[in-house]
C-alpha cells in the first residue's frame, strides 16, 4: 500500500514543527506506522527560486522522493513543509508542475505578519540568516493567504484561536488525525500511484 501523505505548511512561526510532533505522537498512538521529513531544512534553496526555480523545485521533489523510498513501510508520511512552500515561492509553471498531483491532505497554518515580526525580534534573527522574514520577497512570491484562495479544494487552512496569534495545536492535530483516519479507511486512496521524478 502507498502511504497517506500529510503536508503541514504555512506562515513563519505558525507552529508547523510542533504540530508535526503532535501529529506523529497521535498517529502512532492510534497504531499507525508513521514517518516524517523536513526537506526544506536539508539544504536551503531560497536563493534559487528567482534564479532557477525549476532546479529549486527539482531539488525539493528529489529529496521528497528519497524519503518516500525510505518510508515505504509506513502508513502515513507527515511533511514539515511541502508543495505549498514551492507554490508561494514561484509562479513558474514548470517548477510547480514537478509537485503534481497535489496530495489531498494539505494543511496551512495562517498567522499574521505581526506574529512573525515579534518572533524575529524575540530571537534576534538577522536578515542575512532569514531574509524571507525581513520583507525580502522573492520576485514571484505570493502569500499563503493567496495560495489558499487559489487552491480552495486542495488545502485546508487554520487560523489562530488563542491569544497572541497562537494556534491551539492540540485542537488542530485532532482535526487532522480525524481526516487521516478517514483517508486510511478508504483503500482506494492508498493505491493511487505517486508521481516519481
Protein Blocks (a to p, Z undefined) as FASTA:
>chain_A
ZZdddddeddehilpmmmmmmmmmmmmmnopacddddfklnocfklmmmmmmmlmmmmmm
mmmmmmmmmmmmbmbdcdehifkmmmmmpccfklmmmmpccdfbdcdddddfklmmmmmm
mnopafklmmmlnopacfklccfklmmmmmmmlpccdddfbehhiacfklmmmmmmmmmm
mmmmmmklmmpccddZZ
